[in-house]
Amino acid sequence: MRLCSHIDPTKLNTWMGFCLYVAGGVNRRDTVSMFVSKEE
């Protein structure tokens, strides 16, 4: 979110918020799966 710090979040529309939410979820899932695969 550091890249978006200069943007006022109240001016973002709901679609942009949804896209950021989905992108964050995918990024988190990929990070978790990467750590799990390293442990095996």
Secondary structure, 3 states (H helix, E strand, C coil): CHHHCCCCHHHCCHHHHHHHHHHHHHHHHHHHHHHHHHHC
